[in-house]
Amino acid sequence: MANTTPNLQQAAVVVNPGEKAQISLRNDLPVASPGPNEVLVKLRCTGLCRSELRAVQAWGAYNSIIGHEGVGIVVKAGPDTSKSLLGQRVGVKWLYSACNECSVCKRGFPHNCAKQLNTSRHVPGTLQQYIIADARFLTIVPDGVADEIAAPLLCAGLTMVGALSKLENELKTGDFVVISGSGGGLGHIGVQIATRMKKLRVIAVDSGDDKRKLSLDSGAEAFLDFKTDDVVARVLELTREGAHATIVVPGTEDALKMAPNLVRNMGFIVNVGLPRNDIQIPLSATLCTARGLTFTGSSVGTEDQMTDLLKEAAAGNINPAIEVFDFSSVPTLIERLREDGITGRAVNWRPGKRVAIAGGGPGAISTGLAFLKRGYDVRIFERQPECKAIRWCCPFVDTSLGDSAILRAEPGQQVERRMGIKGWHYGVLRSSIFKKILDLMPEGITHASHEVTGYTELEDGVEVEFRNGAKLTADILIGADGIRSPISHQAFGEPGLFYTGIRLWLAWCDYIPGIPESHGVISHDWQYQASFFPMLHDGKPGFEWWVVEPSWEEKPLPDDPKQHLSGILKGWQEHVPRFLEATNFDTRVYRWEIYNRPSM
């Protein structure tokens, strides 16, 4: 699709960082141009990390545009930058760039490079519509992972998988790990990674009923509320000797002080929290030596770990709990982060009109393209593992039977010219056209294996509900998921479907010599209809043919469809019976039971 990049954009800017900091939403910031090794990414959403508070509260030197969990599409490449990324869906992470030359980089740990640059710290962050990114350090987001799921994995997920990697050679399946801050954005993802990927037993520590539920739903074996429970005593009770390791997520002195008391002798303490710079590690050197404790810090993980994590998300094994908000909510969300008032992870959907479409057929895809063309943000959710069309023929031309059963139709030259599909007389298979439509769809719009089950109307939008329990807020919800659509059912009630008494056998085959290339035939007797038309599929001529027979709802299916249709077509007029031998009944024959519903 054609790309037009504006000169100005909207962004959230930190003003007067410190105790009186404010977030200003501005619409007049310039869109930058990419330089060498850089690309311009049009962001579609970004996650909010609690570490943004370091910039807001002036705990360090940060860029005024924060955020480092962005997902979007590459729309422009800088000089000497490969154009292969154009149009790809990518993730923009905390690590903007590294030197690639030091000993640490050469060992495969650029995120620990002393010369690294960071998104939202050294360069503008992701709370804007367009962002400059170093093409060498982007993450390709795979199909099957929605933008709003990928965003928190770029930091929260990568941080926790990196922390757990510190324990890979030290812990074994079934060992105990305590994760403090288990109900927050990082913590609950860490619980999922630890239990589902690493097969560890997790004791979760946080406070509040919401965070208790999220921690246990994520796979924790037990939850301890640090405000009401004696956490150290309960961990000892559950593990007998203490946990094998603990991961400290909160950036608080209290969490760091408690950590050594949660692990057994020779235990491991991994710190990922980022407290104020004046807070020191509260660990007795004598105690550390006597008990053989290991304390290590961990920022984020490697790109290989990022790839593995996204694969797990695509498989449905890692499911961040997210709340999706409009961009205008950024100031409020920052305040909620200050108050520790967010369970799970907050994700901002890019400013604009948010359109969610249930269903992934031609109607849904073409509708999505129309909305994208008009500047809307679109997400398409298909319950099947892939978006595909049923193989039936789409006509190119208007035809009229009149008194003749033979139709003479000319090639659809206009369709051929506009769509680049060479149609032969009657039309092409629907799947051929659908493939062309899918090719027009940018990456990351369609999300397979996502079944929409219902919705809740809100004052400022609609909350879309999915089979796996996830929810997404949109401005518009479109039900394009078939005659039994749960969206339609919820909006209009029972559809009142009734069986029409018609069974349709639809098939297609390659070209058969001797059959006129310009003829389509519709023929019938008092009980059956048998018809065919020429069409083109994948550049090869062929025929679509079908048989209509009377039926009822409980009518048994024939054991051998080919033999069944042969009996119907025995003695039929010339050409029609020939299609039986020319058709592969294993892959090119479809049966439809025809239902209808009363007019709405």
TIDRENRO-942461 format. One record per atom (N, C-alpha, C): residue in one letter; x, y, z. Coordinates in pm, whole numbers, plus 50000, padded with zeros to 5 digits. Layout:
<pts>
AXYZ;...
</pts>
This chain:
<pts>
M500844988150000;M500005000050000;M500885012450000;A500405023049939;A501175035249930;A501375041350067;N502605046450091;N502895052350221;N503055067350208;T502345074850288;T502505089350294;T502815092850438;T504025097450462;T504465100850597;T504245115550622;P503545119050729;P503295133150759;P504575140050807;N504545153150812;N505685160750865;N505625162151016;L504395162351071;L504215163851215;L503475151751271;Q503635149751401;Q503035138051465;Q502635141351608;Q501895131751668;Q501515132951808;Q502505125051894;A502795130252012;A503695123452105;A503365127552247;A503765119152342;A503645122352484;A505015126652534;V505085138552592;V506365144552630;V506385146852782;V507485142652846;V507675145252989;V508145159653006;V507395167353083;V507725181353109;V508085183053255;N509205189853281;N509645192853417;N509765180253502;P510625170853461;P510755158353537;P511135160853683;G510555152753771;G510755154353914;G509425153153986;E509335159154104;E508115158054183;E506915164454115;K507165174854034;K506065181953968;K505985178653818;A506475166953782;A506475163053641;A505065162153584;Q504935165353457;Q503675164153385;Q503925157353251;I502865151353198;I502925145253065;I502105154052972;S502745159352871;S502075167952774;S501855160452643;L500605160152596;L500285153952467;L500355164852360;R501315163252270;R501535173452169;R501275167952030;N500835176651940;N500525172751802;N501445179551701;D502505185951749;D503315194251660;D504775189951653;L505065177551692;L506455173051689;L506805167851550;P507995171251500;P508365167051364;P508615152051357;V508335146451241;V508675132551212;V510095132251158;A510995125051224;A512405124951185;A512625116351061;S513765118350997;S514165110350881;S515285100950922;P515245088450879;P516265078750920;P517605081550855;G518685079250932;G520035080550883;G520625066950850;P521945066050837;P522595053150808;P522255042650914;N521965030750870;N521585019350956;N520245021151025;E519515031650991;E518265034451060;E517055032550969;V515905030551033;V514615029850963;V513615038451039;L512555042350970;L511435049251033;L510305039251051;V509815038051174;V508755028451206;V507485036151241;K506385032551174;K505075038051209;K504495029051317;L504435034451439;L504015026451554;L502515024151556;R502125012151599;R500715008851612;R500305007651758;C501235004151843;C500955004151987;C502265003552062;T502225006752190;T503415005752274;T502995001952414;G503834994252480;G503594990852619;G504165001652710;L503705001852833;L504225011052935;L504905003053044;C506165005853065;C506974999053166;C507075007953290;R507085001653407;R507175009553530;R508485017153538;S509505012553464;S510785019653465;S510665033553401;E509535036353332;E509345049853279;E509335060053394;L508995055353513;L508965064453628;L510345070153660;R511395063153623;R512745068453646;R512935081553570;A512385082053447;A512475094253368;A511555105053423;V510335100953458;V509355110653507;V509815116853639;Q510405108653725;Q510795113353858;Q512245118353863;A512885119253746;A514255124653735;A515265116353813;W515145102953803;W516125094353868;W517325091853778;G517375098253666;G518475096853573;G518215105653453;A519175105753360;A519055113853239;A518315105653132;Y517135110153095;Y516315103152997;Y515825112952891;N515425107452776;N514805115552673;N513405119952720;S512945131052670;S511625135952713;S510485127652655;I510745120052548;I509745110652494;I510155096752541;I509345091052631;I509695078252692;I508995066752619;G509205054552670;G508585042652611;G509605034452534;H509565021252553;H510525012552483;H509924998752455;E508624998452429;E507944985852394;E507034988252274;G507594992752163;G506794996752049;G506694986051941;V505524985051881;V505304975851768;V504744984051653;G505304982351535;G504814989951420;G505374984551290;I505174992251184;I505564988351048;I506674997450999;V507714991650940;V508804999450883;V508305006250756;V508375019450751;V507835026950636;V508905034250557;K510115035150611;K511175042250538;K512525037150586;A513465035750492;A514825031350526;A515815042550496;G516825043750583;G517825054050566;G518855050450462;P519805059550434;P520865057050336;P521675044650373;D521955036550273;D522775024450292;D522125014250385;T520835016050414;T520115006250496;T519304997150404;S519354984150428;S518644974650343;S517154977850338;K516594976850219;K515164979450202;K514324967150234;S514974956250275;S514234943850299;S513274944850417;L513524954550506;L512634956050622;L511374963950591;L511334970750478;L510164978950445;L508894970450445;G507894975150516;G506614968150522;G506564957350628;Q507674954550694;Q507684943950795;Q507224949450931;R506614940651009;R506184944151144;R507334941251240;V507704951251316;V508894950051399;V508614954851541;G509494951051631;G509444955651769;G510624964551799;V510364975651865;V511404985151908;V511594983352058;K512804979452098;K513084975652236;K513924986252308;W514224983352435;W515084991852517;W516464993552452;L517034982652401;L518344983452336;L518194989652198;Y518655002052186;Y518615008952056;Y519795004351970;S520995004252028;S522174999851953;S523284996352050;A524294989351999;A525494985852074;A526674986451979;C527884985852035;C529064988051950;C529384976251860;N528984964051901;N529264951751825;N530754948751813;E531594955551891;E533034953651880;E533684949452011;C533094952852124;C533714949752254;C533604934752284;S534304930552389;S534314916252425;S532924911452464;V532134920152528;V530784916252570;V529884914152448;C529944923452353;C529134921952231;C529524909452154;K530824906852146;K531284895152070;K530894882052137;R530604882552266;R530124870552336;R528624868652316;G527964878352251;G526534877052224;G525644883952323;F526204893852398;F525414901052498;F525474916152475;P524984920752360;P525034935152332;P524244943452432;H523264937152500;H522474944552599;H523284947952724;N524494942252735;N525404945752844;N526594954052795;C526524958652672;C527614966652614;C527764979852689;A528994983652719;A529234996152791;A528925008352706;K528875006652575;K528635017952484;K527215017652425;Q526355009752483;Q525015008452427;Q524235021552437;L523305023152344;L522335034052348;L520975027852372;N520115035152446;N518815029552484;N517665038252437;T516625031452391;T515395038152350;T514735044452473;S514375056852462;S513745065052566;S514755070752664;R516005066652653;R517045072452737;R517965081452655;H518645075452558;H519555083152473;H518855088252347;V517805081452304;V517065085452184;V515575085552218;P514755092952142;P513315093552172;P512665079752176;G511685078352267;G511035065652288;G509795063452204;T508985053852246;T507895048852164;T506535055352191;L506475065052281;L505195071952302;L505035083152199;Q505085079152074;Q504895088151961;Q504395079651844;Q504005086151737;Q503425078851625;Q504485072951532;Y505605079751519;Y506705075051433;Y507985075351514;I508845065351494;I510085064651570;I511225060351480;I512395066151505;I513615061851438;I514195050051517;A514595039451447;A515175027851512;A516385023051434;D517335017051504;D518495010951439;D518064997451383;A518174996251251;A517664984251183;A518364971551231;R519574972751282;R520344960951322;R519864954951454;F519064962551528;F518674957851661;F517154956951677;L516444956851565;L514994954951569;L514654940251586;T513444937551631;T512924924051641;T511794922251541;I511864911951460;I510764908651369;I509664901751449;V508464907251443;V507344901451517;V506644891151428;P506564878651469;P506004868251383;P504484869151373;D503954863551265;D502514862351251;D501974853851368;G500744856751405;G500144849251515;G500324855651650;V501114866551658;V501274873951783;V500714887951762;A499624891051828;A498994904151813;A499934915151863;D499794927151806;D500644938551846;D500644940451996;E499444940452054;E499324943652197;E499844932352286;I500014920452230;I500654909552303;I502174910552289;A502634913952169;A504074914952145;A504704926252224;A503994937552235;A504584949552296;A505174946952435;P504414941652531;P505004939652664;P506104929052667;L506094919952569;L507154909852566;L508504915752528;L508484927352458;L509724933652413;L510584938552529;C509954941452642;C510724945652760;C510414936652879;A509154936752923;A508794928753041;A509134913953018;G508744908852903;G509014894752873;G510494891952858;L511184900652784;L512624898652761;L513414900252891;T512974909152978;T513634910853107;T513534898153190;M512354892353195;M512154880553279;M512794868153220;V512774866753089;V513434855053030;V514944856453047;G515444868953045;G516864871053070;G517224867853214;A516364871753308;A516624868953450;A516634853953476;L515664846953419;L515594832453439;L516734825053371;S517294831053265;S518424824653198;S519664824353289;K519724833353387;K520834833353481;K520834820753568;L519704813953572;L519544802253658;L519574789153580;E519764789953450;E519604778053365;E520544766753404;N521754769753438;N522714759153473;N522754756253622;E521874762853697;E521884761353843;E520654754353896;L519504756353832;L518244750353877;L517814739253783;K517044730053836;K516524719153754;K515004718953764;T514374711153680;T512914709953679;T512374706853819;G511384714653861;G510754712253991;G511344720054105;D512444727554080;D513024735654186;D512144747854214;F512284753454335;F511474764854376;F512144778054340;V511354787454289;V511804801154269;V510724810554321;V511134820454400;V510214830654450;V510304842554356;I509154847154306;I509124859154221;I508344869854296;S509044880154340;S508374891254407;S507884901154303;G506764907654330;G506144916154230;G505464907954122;S504904896454162;S504394886554066;S503144890953992;G502434901054042;G501204905153976;G501364917353888;G502594922053872;G502844933553787;G503134929553644;G503514939553562;G503754937053420;G504864927253395;L505984928553467;L507084919053452;L506794906153526;G506334907453651;G506214895953738;G505344884853684;H504134888253635;H503234877553593;H503734870653468;I504444878053381;I505044871653264;I506184862453310;G506934866953411;G507984858453466;G507444845553524;V506284846353591;V505654834253644;V505334824653531;Q504774829853421;Q504434821353307;Q505684814953246;I506734822753228;I507964817453170;I508564806853260;A508604809653390;A509214800353485;A508454787053489;T507124787653490;T506334775353504;T506144768053371;R505894775653264;R505514769453137;R506704766253047;M507744774353056;M508924771952972;M510054765153049;K510244769053175;K511374763753253;K510974752353347;K509664750153365;K509144739353449;K509604740553595;L509634752853646;L509974755253785;L508714756953868;R508834755453999;R507724757554092;R507834771754147;V506814779754125;V506874793854158;V506054797054281;I506674804154374;I505964810254486;I505884825154455;A504684830154441;A504474844054400;A504304852954522;V504894864954515;V504784874554624;V504324887954568;D503214892854619;D502684906054581;D501574909354680;S500714918854647;S499644922254741;S498364925754666;G497234920954719;G495934924154661;G495314912254592;D493974912054590;D493234900754531;D493454899654381;D493494911054309;D493684910654165;D495034904454130;K496064908354204;K497394903154175;K497544888654221;R496804884954325;R496764870954366;R496204862354252;K495064866654198;K494424858954091;K495324858053968;L495914869453928;L496764869353810;L497974860353830;S498574860753948;S499744852553977;S499404837653970;L498284833954032;L497894819854031;L497464815453892;D496734824053821;D496334820653684;D497544818953593;S498624826053625;S499834825253542;S500644812753573;G500294805553679;G500944792753705;G501634791553839;A501554801953923;A502194801154054;A501554790154138;E502394783254216;E501914772554303;E501294778254430;A501814789654473;A501294796054594;A501464811054580;F500594818554651;F500674833154651;F500774837954794;L501714846854818;L501894852654951;L501734867754941;D500884873155027;D500644887455029;D501614893755128;F502534901955079;F503574907255166;F503034916955271;K501794921655253;K501194930755352;K500534923155468;T500154910855445;T499414903455548;T500084890355590;D500974884955507;D501604872155538;D503034874155590;D503474864755672;D504894863955707;D505574856555592;V506044864055494;V506514858155369;V507684848555392;V508664852555473;V509834844155496;V509434830855560;A508584831455661;A508154819255730;A507354810155637;R506484816155557;R505644808055467;R506494801555357;V507514808655307;V508384802655206;V509144790855265;L509634792355387;L510344781355453;L509404769555475;E508164772355510;E507174761755532;E506904754155402;L506804761455291;L506474755355162;L507644747655101;T508874752155129;T510044746455064;T510944738355156;R510704739055289;R511474732255393;R512844738755418;E513564742255312;E514904748055331;E514994762355280;G513964766955213;G514054779655141;G514054776954991;A513714786954913;A513674785354768;A515084783654713;H515164777754594;H516474776354528;H516944789654472;A515984798454443;A516344811554387;A515184821154407;T515474833954399;T514424844054399;T514764854654296;I513734859854232;I513894870854136;I513194882954195;V513964893654214;V513444905854275;V513034915454164;V511724917254148;V511214926054043;V510984940254094;P510384942254212;P510114955954256;P511414963854280;G511394976354245;G512554984854269;G512464991354406;T512374983054511;T512234988254647;T513304982354737;E513684989854839;E514684985054934;E514134973555015;D512844973755048;D512244962955126;D512334949655054;A512064949754922;A512134937354845;A513554931954842;L514534940654830;L515934936454828;L516364931054965;K515904937255073;K516254932755207;K515704918755234;M514514916055185;M513874903255212;M514494891755132;A515054894755016;A515494884354923;A516434873954983;P517504877655054;P518414867255106;P517734857655202;N516674862155269;N515984853655367;N515014843855301;L514814845155169;L513864836355099;L514544824155039;V515884824355027;V516584813454958;V517364804955057;R517574792455019;R518364783055099;R519854786055081;N520704779455159;N522134780855140;N522514776854998;M523444784254941;M523864782654801;M522744786654705;G521814795054755;G520734799954670;G521164811654584;F520274815654491;F520574826054394;F519564837454406;I520084849554403;I519234861454404;I519494868954273;V518434870654192;V518554877954066;V517744890754077;N518394901954063;N517694914854075;N517454920853938;V516184924353911;V515844931553788;V515214945053818;G514864947453945;G514244960153983;G515214971753969;L514654983453943;L515474995553924;L515045006254026;P515585005554146;P515225015454247;P515985028554223;R515815037954313;R516595050354307;R518095047054309;N518885055654250;N520305052854238;N521035052554372;D520465058454476;D521135058754605;D520875046354690;I520035037254641;I519745024954717;I520815014554686;Q521465009554792;Q522524999754778;Q521984985654807;I522754975654766;I522364961854791;I522474958954940;P521374956055008;P521404953955155;P521754939555189;L522994935455159;L523384921655179;L524704921155256;S524694914655368;S525894913255449;S526934904955374;A528134910455365;A529214903155299;A529524890255372;T529504890655503;T529784878755584;T528704868155560;L527424872655562;L526314863355540;L526394857155401;C526734865355303;C526834860455165;C527914849755154;T529054852255222;T530154842555217;T529814829855293;A529274831555413;A528984819855498;A527934810755436;R526934816455373;R525844808355317;R526064804655170;G527084809955109;G527364806754970;G526334812254874;L525814824254906;L524774830154821;L525384836854698;T524614837054593;T525034843754469;T524034854654437;F524514866854424;F523664878254388;F524094883054251;T523134884154160;T523454888754024;T522384898253974;G522774907353890;G521834916553828;G521514912153686;S520354915753638;S519954912253501;S519074923353446;S519424928253329;S518604938753267;S517594932653171;V518034929053050;V517154922352955;V517884910252899;G517204902752811;G517804890952755;G518384893352616;T518744882552550;T519344883152417;T518284882752308;E518704885452186;E517754885052074;E517274870752047;D518154861052069;D517724847052053;D516634843652154;Q516794848452276;Q515764846152377;Q514464853352341;M514584865052280;M513404872452233;M512654864352128;T513404858652036;T512784850551930;T512054838551988;D512704831652082;D512074819952145;D510804823952220;L510854835352288;L509704839852365;L508514842952275;L508774849452162;L507684852552068;L507104839852007;K507934829751986;K507434816951936;K506484810652038;E506854811552166;E505984806252271;E504664813952276;A504744827052253;A503514835052251;A502654831352132;A503274829152017;A502524825251897;A501834811751918;A502454803151996;A501874789952025;A500824790552135;G500654802452195;G499654804152300;G500114800352438;N501424797852455;N501934793652585;N502224805352678;I502524816952622;I502774828952702;I501714839252665;N500934843552763;N499814852652738;N499844864152838;P500504875152804;P500514886452897;P499104891552925;A498854894853050;A497584901253086;A497734916053057;I496914921252970;I497084935052925;I495794942952941;E495944955852958;E494864965352947;E495234974652833;V494334976252735;V494614984652619;V493904997952635;F494655008752616;F494125022252636;F494395030752513;D493605041152499;D493855050952395;D495055059452434;F495705065252334;F496905073152357;F496635084852452;S495435089952449;S495115101352536;S495165097752684;S495225084952716;S495235080452855;S496635080252916;V497665083652838;V499045082452888;V499265089853020;P498845102653034;P499085109353164;P498455101953281;T497245096953263;T496575089553370;T497305076653401;L497785069753298;L498485057053319;L499795059153395;I500485069953365;I501725072753438;I501425074453587;E500325081153618;E499935082853759;E499595069453822;R498935060853746;R498615047553798;R499875039353823;L500885041153738;L502155034353761;L502815039453889;R502715052453913;R503255058054038;R502625051254160;E501335048754150;E500575043254263;E500555027954264;D501295021754170;D501295007254157;D499875002154135;G499115009354053;G497695006354035;G497344998853910;I498324992453845;I498044984953723;I498374970353746;T497394961753725;T497614947353731;T497914942753589;G499024935553572;G499424931653438;G500164942953370;R499904944853241;R500664954553162;R499714963953090;A500054976953089;A499264986853015;A499844988352875;V498964988152774;V499394989652635;V498575000652571;N499245009752502;N498565020452432;N498405017052285;W497155017152240;W496885015452098;W497115028852031;R497735028751912;R498115041151845;R496915050451830;P497115063551843;P496005072951830;P495265070851698;G493955072251704;G493145070351583;G491945061751614;K491175058751514;K489955050851532;K490305036051524;R490005028751632;R490395014851646;R489265005851597;V489554997751498;V488554988951438;V488974974451459;A488134966651527;A488354952351543;A487354944951454;I487834935451376;I486984927751285;I487064913051323;A485914907151351;A485844892851380;A485624885351250;G486504875751221;G486414868351096;G487574871851006;G488034862050929;G489194864450843;G488974860150699;G487714860550653;G487434857150514;G487554869250423;P487194867550295;P487314878650200;P486554891150242;G485374889450302;G484614901050347;G485344908750455;A485914901550551;A486654907950659;A487904914750608;I488644908050522;I489914913650473;I489664926050387;S488684925350297;S488404936950212;S487874948650294;T487084945650398;T486604956250487;T487774962550562;G488694954150609;G489864959250678;G490704968250590;L490894964350464;L491654972550370;L490984986050348;A489664985950341;A488944998550321;A489135007950440;F489095002450561;F489305010850680;F490745015750688;L491705007050655;L493115011250656;L493355022750559;K492745021750443;K492905032150341;K492415045650391;R491455045450483;R490875057850536;R491515062050669;G492635055750704;G493395060250820;G493025054150952;Y492235043450952;Y491865036951078;Y492945026951120;D492985023951248;D493795012851300;D492925000351299;V493414989651239;V492594977851217;V493274965451276;R492494956951341;R492924943651384;R491864933751335;I492304923151269;I491394912951218;I491684899851291;F490644893751348;F490804881851431;F490054870051367;E490814859851329;E490254847851266;E490424836051360;R489344828451381;R489394817351477;R490184805451423;Q490254803851290;Q490994792751231;Q492504795651233;P493344785351211;P494804787551212;P495304796451099;E494474798750996;E494894807650888;E493654813750823;C493874824850755;C492784831050678;C492764824950539;K491624819650500;K491544813850367;K490114814150319;A489964813150187;A488644813550125;A488234799750078;I486934796950082;I486414784650024;I486564785349873;R486904774149812;R487194774249669;R485894773849587;W485364785349563;W484294785949464;W484524797849375;C483894797749260;C484244807149155;C483554820549171;C484294831349151;C483734844849152;C483544849449008;P482314852948967;P482084857048828;P482654870948801;F483104872748679;F483624885648635;F482564894048565;V481544887648511;V480624894848423;V479184892348465;D478304901648429;D476874899548447;D476374890648333;T475574880648368;T475034871748265;T473534870648281;S472854866948174;S471394865548178;S471004852948104;L470194844748167;L469804832248105;L468874834147986;G467904842848001;G466904843847896;G466214830547881;D466044825947755;D465414812947730;D466434802047706;S467734805347717;S468764795647684;S469434790447809;A469804777947804;A470534771947915;A472034773147895;I472484778847784;I473904780547757;I474254795247765;L475254798647851;L475674812547867;L476954814947791;R477004825847717;R478224829747647;R478744842547712;A479864841647781;A480384853047856;A481774856647807;E482054869447799;E483354874047755;E484294875147875;P485634875247852;P486584876647964;P486344889548042;G486584888848172;G486434900748256;G487664909448246;Q487774917148139;Q488984924748114;Q489224935548218;Q488154941548268;Q488334952148366;Q488914946648496;V488404935048540;V488924928848660;V490384924648640;E490654919148522;E492024915048492;E492964927048498;R492524938148444;R493374950048440;R493594955748579;R492544956048663;R492654962548794;R493304953548899;M493064940548892;M493554931548997;M494754923348955;G495074923148827;G496204915248782;G495914900348780;I494634896648776;I494244882648771;I493644880048633;K494244870948561;K493754868148426;K492554858748435;G491374864148413;G490164856148420;G489834850248283;W489254838548283;W488974831648157;W487464829648144;H486864838248068;H485444837448037;H484544840148158;Y484354830048244;Y483384831748352;Y484024838348475;G485174833748518;G485754839348638;G486964831648685;V487344833948811;V488464827048873;V487994821449007;L488774812249062;L488424807049193;L488514818049297;R487614817549392;R487584827549499;R488934828149572;S489574816649591;S490844816349661;S491924823949587;S491854824449452;S492834832049376;S492684846949404;I491444851849404;I491204865949433;I491574868849578;F491234859749668;F491504861949809;F492994863149835;K493794855149765;K495254856049782;K495744869949742;K495174875449635;K495554888849593;K495194899149700;I494004897449758;I493574906749862;I494494905649984;L494824893250024;L495704891350139;L497074897450116;D497554896949991;D498864902749959;D498874917849981;L497704924149975;L497614938649996;L497614942350144;M497364932550230;M497224935350372;M498594936450438;P498894947450507;P500174948550577;P500314937850684;E501564934550718;E501814924750823;E501274929650957;G500844920151037;G500444923451173;G498994927451190;I498254928551080;I496844932351091;I495994920151124;T496274909051058;T495474896951078;T496094888251188;H495234882851274;H495684874651386;H494874861651384;A495514850851339;A494844837951333;A494764831651472;S493914821451482;S493704814251609;S493254823651721;H492494833751685;H491914843051783;H490404843251762;E489674836051847;E488224834951830;E487494845251916;V486764854151849;V485954864051919;V484664857351964;T484344858852092;T483154852152146;T482054861852188;G482374874752200;G481354884252242;G481944898052263;Y481144906852318;Y481614920552339;Y480804926952452;T481364937852505;T480684946052604;T480764960552558;E479614967052548;E479614981052506;E480054990052621;L480974999152590;L481475008752687;L481025022752648;E481235032252738;E480845045952706;E481655051452589;D482915047352581;D483785052952479;D484315042452383;G483605031452368;G484055021252275;G483365007952300;V484074997252266;V483534983852284;V484674974652326;E484404966352427;E485404956752475;E485164943452406;V486134938852330;V486024926452253;V486534914952339;E485784904052342;E486114892652427;E486514880652341;F487544873352387;F488084862152311;F487924849152387;R487994838052313;R487804824852371;R488814822052482;N490054827052468;N491094824252567;N491024833352689;G489974841752697;G489804850552811;G490384864352794;A491164866552689;A491734879652663;A490654889552623;K490934902552642;K490004913152605;K490764924352536;L490044931552450;L490664942352374;L489624953352356;T490034965652378;T489114976852362;T489284983152224;A488174985252155;A488174991252022;A487085001852016;D487135009951910;D486075019751888;D484935013751806;I485285004651715;I484304998451627;I484564983451624;L483524975451636;L483624960951622;L482744956651506;I483324949251412;I482604944551294;I482554929251298;G481364923551290;G481204909151285;G481174904451141;A482254898251095;A482334892950959;A482714878250966;D482134871351064;D482544857651092;D481444847451064;G480644850150962;G479734839850914;G478314840850965;I477474832150914;I476054832650943;I475764829151089;R476684822051154;R476524818751296;R477374827851385;S477634839751339;S478494849351409;S478004851851551;P478894850251653;P478494853651791;P478254868651807;I478894876851723;I478654891251728;I477214894251685;S476814888251573;S475454890051524;S474444884451624;H474774872951681;H473854866551775;H473634875451898;Q474734881451949;Q474594889952066;Q473834902852032;A474064908151912;A473434920851874;A471964919251838;F471634908251770;F470284906851715;F469514894751766;G470144886751851;G469454875051902;G469614862951812;E468864852451842;E468924840151763;E468654843151616;P469504838151526;P469314841351384;P468134834351320;G467574824251386;G466434817051328;G466804809451202;L467984803451200;L468434796051083;L467474784451052;F467224782450926;F466404770950886;F467034764350764;Y466854751350758;Y467434743550650;Y466574745050526;T467214747450413;T466484750050288;T466094737450214;G466634725950257;G466344713650184;G467224711950063;I468374718750063;I469274718249947;I470654713549992;R471184703749922;R472574699549938;R473304702549808;L474454709349822;L475224713649705;L476574706849705;W476904700549593;W478234695049570;W478954704549474;L480054710549521;L480784720449443;L482194715349419;A482644715849294;A483954710349261;A484604718249148;W485874715449127;W486564721549013;W487624711948962;C487974713548838;C488934704548775;C489724712048669;D490754705848618;D491544711748511;D490764711248380;Y491304718348280;Y490634719348151;Y490494705448086;I489344703148026;I489064690647953;I488974693947804;P489884688947723;P489834691747577;P488494687547518;G488054695747426;G486804692647356;G485594699747409;I485694705447529;I484574713147583;I484774727647544;P483814733947480;P483974747847433;P484424757047545;E485424765247514;E486014773947616;E485134785847650;S484134788347569;S483314800347591;S481924797147642;H481684784647678;H480334780647720;H480274777247869;G479214781947932;G478854777448064;G477444771748056;V477194760848125;V475914753848112;V475234752648247;I473954756448253;I473104753648369;I471994744448319;S471904732448373;S470894722948328;S470244716248449;H469034711848435;H468344705648547;H467194697148496;D466744688048582;D465504680948558;D464574684348674;W463554676248697;W462574679748801;W463134678348942;Q464314671648957;Q464834668849090;Q466244674449114;Y467094674649011;Y468494678449028;Y468874689848934;Q469974696848973;Q470594706348882;Q472064702548867;A472594703348746;A474004700548720;A474514711248624;S475584718048662;S476034729548584;S477544730548585;F478094738148489;F479534740648487;F479814753748415;F480964759548449;F481454771548381;F482974770948371;P483534776548266;P484994777248258;P485534788048352;M486704785848404;M487344795748490;M488864793448485;L489574802248553;L491034801548555;L491504801148699;H492474792348729;H493024791548864;H494534790148855;D495254799148926;D496714799148925;D497264799148783;G496594806648697;G497064808148559;G496724796548468;K495994786548517;K495674774848437;K494164774148413;P493754770948290;P492314769748262;P491724757448327;G490454758248359;G489764747048419;G488274749348420;F487554741448498;F486104742748507;F485674742048654;E484714750148687;E483984748448811;E482674741448776;W482304731248853;W481044724448826;W480364721048959;W479054719548952;W478324716749074;W477064708849046;V476604701949151;V475364694149145;V474534698049268;V473264701149245;V472324704449352;V471314693049363;E471114688049486;E470144677349506;E469244680749624;P468034675249628;P467154677549743;P467684670149864;S467424675549985;S467974669450105;S467094672950225;W467464667750340;W466844671450466;W467964670950572;E467704676550689;E468794678850785;E469494666150829;E468804655550846;E469414643250896;E469724633550783;K469724638250660;K469984629350547;K471404623850556;P471584610550552;P472924604650565;P473834608950449;L475114609550478;L476094612550375;L476454599750300;P476664600650171;P477054588550096;P478464584150136;D478674571150139;D480014565950170;D480994569450060;D480534569649936;D481394572549821;D480754583949741;P481164596549764;P480544607849693;P480644606649542;K481744601349493;K481904600149347;K480874590549290;Q480694579249356;Q479704569449309;Q478294575349321;H478054582849428;H476754589049448;H476434598949336;L477384607449302;L477164617249196;L477084610649059;S477824599749042;S477734592348915;S476324587248892;G475664582749000;G474284578048987;G473344589348948;I473574601249004;I472714612648970;I472924616848824;L474194616948780;L474514622248647;L474444611748536;K474094599548571;K474014589148469;K472964592848365;G473374593248241;G472464596748134;G472284611748117;W473024619848194;W472894634448181;W473464638848047;Q473144651048010;Q473554655947878;Q475074656347865;E475524658147744;E476954657847709;E477764667547795;H478984663647825;H480004670847901;H479864669048052;V478674670348107;V478554670448254;V479144657948319;P478834645648273;P479414633848339;P480934633048329;R481524639848232;R482974638948213;R483744645148329;F483124654248401;F483834661048510;F484154651648625;L483374640948639;L483594631648749;L484984625348742;E485384621048622;E486684614548606;E487834624548608;A487544637148577;A488604647148568;A488874654048702;T488094650748805;T488184657848933;T488794649149041;N489714655149117;N490284648549234;N489304650149350;F488624639349388;F487584640149490;F488154641749631;D489454639849647;D490054641449778;D490324656149812;T490594664149709;T491014678049737;T490184688649667;R489324684849573;R488654695049492;R487134693849493;V486584687249592;V485134685749601;V484684690349740;Y483664698749742;Y483144704149867;Y481644701749875;R481164698849996;R479734696850017;R479194708050104;W478114714150061;W477464724750139;W476044720550171;E475684721750298;E474284720750339;E473784735150350;I472774738750274;I472384752750260;I471354756650366;Y471744766450449;Y470854772150550;Y470544786650513;N469454791450566;N469084805450544;N468524810850676;R468224823650677;R467624829650795;R466594839850750;P465624842850834;P464624852850798;P465294866450775;S464654874650698;S465164888150674;S465264895750806;M466364903350821;M466574911150943;M465864924550935;
</pts>
